[in-house]
Amino acid sequence: MKVIVIGGGVAGLGAAYELVKRGHEVALYEASTEFGGQVRTFEIGGGRIEIFYHHLFQSDDEAIRIIRELGLEDDLTWIDSNVGLHGGGKNYPFVGALDLLKFSRVSLLSRLRLGLTALWLRRISDYQRYEGTRAAEWIRAKVGKEGYDRVWGPLLRAKFSEHAEDVSMVWFWGKIYLRFASRPKTGLPVIGGLLAKEQLGYLEGSFGRLIDGLVDACRAKGAHMEAGAPVQRVLIEDGRAVGVCLPDGREDRADVVLATTPSGLFQKIVPDLPEMGPEGAQYASMLGEVQYQWATVMVLTLDRPLSDIYWLTMTDDDAPFVVAVEQTNFLPPSTYGGNHVLYLSDYMSPGDPMVDMSADELFDLYEPWIKKINPDFDRSWVRDKWVFRDRAGQPVVRMGYHQIIPPHRSPVPGLYLANTTQIYPEDRGQNYSLRMGRRVADLVESDFALG
């Protein structure tokens, strides 16, 4: 069969890779001038780096498998994690159980409850028990008001804004369960995961090499891979998807069309979906029910380190960014020509004024909080700055979210959708996008075989 894939992010590339491996004809069209989506890269000091920070967990089997298939396994390095929390003007290292006991921002009782609830969630593999439960309510009940107000509440509000109180417990479960899955087993049946050091994976030369490897592998098997080609509309004839319209008036026809775009864009390129009977109207309604938070990342290059922590999570309610990720506490500054690289990340609702701020305006807002991380910080340390945004950065996983996830099969025969709203119960990530790409490739192939 011939398959047109719309979107050259990780899910689209993963699906195309699986399909061409199985001997199918593939044409992939990406709107941006570069492939990769949130894993696009740019250069700092001669080294490639992602526009949004990335690493792998040891549990990311799908990504590790593909890295191995592409011959990049020897360049995948596992590094001990170095994380912390910032609150009340102080940085708290947070690598293991002893660090939790030193977390004086909350009482000893709250510290114990924080640790015990993390251990509990680590042991729960059945996420469905948390369907119908709000994360905020569960955390308050299990950790207590202080633990919620000083740790988890500010993080939920920073990530989901006005939706924080309605976020599903399944989302929170996934975050805790995944993090512990990346810690090596120590043999201690109860507290081993808490005492063990987390390890994170990074591909030498950036994950841009994974993107390049997927594109090259597809082209080597005859796939047409075209960037800078935004699909204008899905062609539908006699009620079936038969191809796509491209901006220069071209049409490309195929047996199957697989879109990996955000839900809003999918609605734009299939504008008649609501008029395609009750199933089409219901599918369009589901697409519209899932809301997104914008993801905004400022990247700074500094002439010296800001802190000694790689991943510093902000726990003050009024902090203007969620995390400070100092890439050069993960990789050496020599990777980036001697620059120290800092990501400052935030999530915001579409109407937030910060959505339209320039790099200089955001920096002015962030600067007092950068000084809270390191009181000696001076803007003269900054060599350069960039801002990157994604309108579909984070789906809002509300309670009952599982009931509004659109299926991969659309009501239009031959038309499929695979995007981050459908990665559930897990959250976004390279591994799960690649896994979704493979699963949708399986589905497409199976449906086509059945006629």
N, C-alpha and C positions, 0 to 999 in steps of 0.2 A: 504494500500500500504506500501511498504518498501522504505524508503528514506535514502540514504547515504549523510551525510553532511560533506563536506571537510572544515575544519577550525573551531577551538574552540575559536575564538574571540567572541565579544559580539553579532555580527550579526548571526554567526553560532549557538551559544547557544540559542539566542532568537528564531530562526527558529525551532531548535530541540525541545525546550520547547513547542512551539505552536503545533507542529505536534504530540508530544506524548500526549498532553492534549486531542487531538481529536481522540486518539486511534490508531494512525499509528505506525508502527515499524520504529525505527530510529537507525542508527549506525553513530556515529560521530568520525572522525579521525582528530587529531591535531598534527602538525609536532613538535611543541615545547614540552618539558617535562611538561609544565604547561598550563592549560587553562587560557583564559582571554585576550590574545592579548595585546593591549595597556593598559589593566587594570590589568595586572599581578602585583603581589605585592612582596615585600621582607620585612625583619624585620629591624627596627631601635630601639634599646633600648627596645626590647620586644614588640613593637607595629608594626602592619602591615601597610604598606604604598605603594601606587601605584608607579610604575616605572616612569609613566608620570602623572603629576598633574591632578586631576579630581574634579569636583563638579557638582551639578545639578542646573538648573534654575527652577524657580517656574512654568515655562511653559512646563517643561519636563513631560508631562502627561503619556507617555508610560512607562518611567522608574519608575515613582511613582506608577503606577498601578501594575507593576510586583513586585516591592518591597513590596507593600501591599499584593499581592497574596502569596508571599513567607513568610509572617508573620514577615517582618522586619520593618514595618512602624513605630513602636514605637522608633526605633533606628535611624530614619532619622531626623536630626536636621537642622533647618533653622537658618542661622547666617547672621547678617548684613555684607554686603560686605565692604571691606576696600581696595580701589584701588588707584593708583596714576600714574603719569607720571614722568619720569626722563629726563631732558634735560639741556644741558649747565652746567653740574656739580651740578644740584639742583633737589631735590625731590619735587614734587607738589602733595599733596593729591587731589583726584579727585572723590569725593563721590557725590556731588550735585551741584546745580546751583551756589552757592556762591563760591565754589572752582574754577569753570570755570572763574568767574569774577576775581579771584586772580591769574590766570595763566598768569603771566607777561612775559612769553617767547614770546608771540605774542601780537599785539596791541589790544586795546579794541574793535575795529571794527572786527578784526578777531575772537576774543573771542565770540562776539555776533553772528557772522556768523556760528561759530562752533556749538554753542548751538541751533540756529534756524534750521540748517540743520538736526541735530540729532532729534529735535522735529518733523520735517517734515517727515523724514524717519520712525519714530515711528508710524505715522498715516497711512502709506501706506502699505496695505496688498497685493496689486496686484503687485507682483514682476515682472510680465511679461512686464510691461511698461519699464523696464530697460534692457530687452534683446537687444543686439546690441549696448549697451553703455559701454564704458570703464570707470572703476572707477576713474582713474587718471584724465581723462578729465572732468568728472562730478564734482569731488571734487574741481578742480581748478576753474571751472565756478561758483560753488555755495559758496565755502568757501573762495576762493581767493588763490593767489600764496603763500602768507605767511603761511596761515593755512595748505596748502598742504606741503610746504617745511619743516615746523617745527613740524608737527604732523603726518598727514596721509601718506605722501610720504615715510618717513623713515620706517614706519611700513610695507607698501606694499613692499618696496625693501628688508627689512629684511626677510619677509615671503616668497616672490616669486622671489628674486634675479633678474636675467635678464628678467623675465617675468612680472615685476611689472607694466609696462606701458600698458600691454595688459590684465590685470585682469578684469574680468567682473564686472560691477556695481551690478549685482545680488548678487555676493559674499559679497560685501561691505554692500549692503542693509540688507542682512541676519544678519550680525554681529551687526548692530545697532538695527534692529528690535527685535532680540532675547534678547539683553541686556535689553532693556526697558520692554520687556514682563516679566522679572523677578522682576520688581519693583511693589510693591503693589499699588493699585489704591487709590488716595487721595481724589477724588471727584472734583479736580480742572480740568476742561475740557481741558485746553490748556497746562499748565505747570506742571500738577500733576506728570507726569512720570519723569520729570527732577528733581523735588524737592524730590520725594520719595526715600527712601533708597533701594538699590538693596539688595535682600536676596538670598543667595546661600545655597544649600543643601549638606550635607555630611552624609554618613552612618557611624555610630559609629563602629569602628573596621576596617574601610576601605571598599571600594567598592569590595574588594576581597570577602567579605561576599555575595554580590550579585552574583558574579561568582560561588562561592561554592553552593549557593542556587539553581541556575539554573542547575548546574551539578547534584546535589543531587536529585532535582525534576525529572530530566530526568531519572536518574538511578532507582528511585523509581517506575517509570512507565515502566521499562523494557528496556530502551534504552541502547545500548552499547556505552560507552563513553571512548575513548582510546587516551591518550596523548603519545607523543613520537613516533608517527606513521605517518610520512610524506607520503602522497599519491604520487606514482610515475607516474601514468598515469590513465586516465579515459578509461575504457573499452568500446569500441564501436563495436557493431555487427549489420550487416544489416542496417547501418546508424542510429542506435539508441544507446543511452547510457544505458549500462546494469550493470555497477558496476565500481570498481576501483582495481588497482594493488597496493599492499603495498610492503615495502622494503624487507621483508623477503620471498618474492615469493608468499605470500598469495594473494588470490583474494576474494573480497566480492561483491556479486551481489545484485542488487536491481531494483525496478521499476523506480526509479528516483534518479538522482545525483544532489545535490545542492552544488556548490562551493562558498565559501565565501573568497576566496584568492584574493590578488592583481592581477591586470590584467596581468602583466608579468608572474606570476606563473601559472595563468590559461592557458596562451598560451603554457607553457612548458608541462603541463599535458594533453593538447589536441593539440599535435603538428601537426596533420593533418588537422586542421581547415581550413587553407587557400586553401586546395585542395578539400574541400567539396562543390564545386560548387560556383556560384556567391554570394549566401547568406553567405556562410562560409568565403569567401575571404573578403567580406564587413565587416563582424563581426570582423574578425581578424584585419582589418585595423582600426576599431574604437577602439579596445583594445589598439593598438599601438599608437593612437593619443593622448591619455590622458597621460600627464607627471606627475611625482611625485617629490616632494621635500623631501629630507631626513629630519626626525625629530631627533634632538640630544638633550638629556637632561643630564646635570650634576647635581647630587644630592650631596650636602655638608651637613655634620653635624657640627655645630658650638657650642662653649661653651657659647655663648651669642647671643642676637639678632643682626641682621645686621641693621634693620630699624624697624619702627612701621607700615609698610604697607604690606598687604598680597600680592597684585598683582601689581607689579611695571613695567610699560611698558617703554622700552627705546626708546627715540625719536631722538637720535643722529645717523646720517648716518653711522658713523664708529664704532658704538657699536657692539661687537662681539656676543652678545646674544640679543634676542628679549624681553624677560621678565625675571624678577627675582620674583619668587613666593615663599614667605616665609610662608611655611605651618604652622609654629607655631605662626603666627599672625592670623591664622584661627582657629586652635586647640591649646590647651595648650601644652607646652613642656613636661609635665608629660606624655602625650600620648606616647612619644617616649623616655622614660627613662631619661628625663631631657635634651635631646638634642634639639637644635634649628635646624630646617630642612629648607634648602634652595634649590629650584630648579632653575637652570639657563638654559633657553631653547633657541634653535636656529633652524632655517630651512636653508637648503643649497641644492644647486644643486648637482647631483651625482658626478661631477668631482671636487668639491671643496676640497682643501687639508685638510680642517678641518674634512672631513668625516673619514680620517684615523688616526686622532690624538689620542694619549693615554689620559687618565684622567689627568696625570701630565702636558702634553703639552697643553691641553685645559685650565687647571687651570692657567698656566703661561700666557696664552693669556687673560684670563678673569680677572686676579687679578687687573690690573690697573683700570678696570671699576667697580669692586666690591668696590674699594677704592673711586671711585667717588660717589657711593651710600652712603658710610660711610667712610670719610677720616681717621677715627681711625682704620679701619680694618687692621688686621695683620694676616699673614698666620698661626701664632701660635693659632689663634682661631679655626682652622679647625681640627676636630677630625677624620673625614673620608671622602672619596669621591668615587663616582660611576659614570659611564657613561652608558647610555642606548640609543640605536639607533633603528630607524625604517625606512627601505628603502622606504616604502610607507606611510610616515607620513602625507603628505598633497598633495592631487591632485591639480594640477595647473588649476584653474577655469578661463580659458581665455574667452574673448568675443566670443560669439557663441558656448560656451561650450555645451549648451543644444542640439546642433545638432550632437555631437559626443559621447553622452552617450550611451553605448551599452545597449540594453534592457535586462531585466532579463531572458527572454526566449532566449536561444542560438539557432542557426540554427539546432542543433542536437536535435531531439526529446528526451525528458526525461532528458535533461541537462540544468541546470539553473545557473546563476551567480548573486551574491549579494555582492557587495563590496563598499568601500567608494566613488568610482568614481560615483556611482549611487545615492548618497544622495544629492539631488538637489531639490529645491534651497537652502536648508539648508547645513551647513558645517558638518564636522565630529562631533561625540559625542555619548555617550552611548545611549541617548534617541532615536536618529535617527537611530542608528544601530539596536536597539531593534524593532523600528517601521518597519524598512525595513525587518527584519527577519519575523515579523508577516505577512507583506504584501506578501512576497514571499511564505510563507507557504500557504496563501490563494490562490495564483496563482497556486502553485503546486497541491493543493488539487482540485481546480476547473478544471484544465486541465486533471487531472487523471480521474475525475468523467465523463468527456466528452469522455474519451477514445482516 
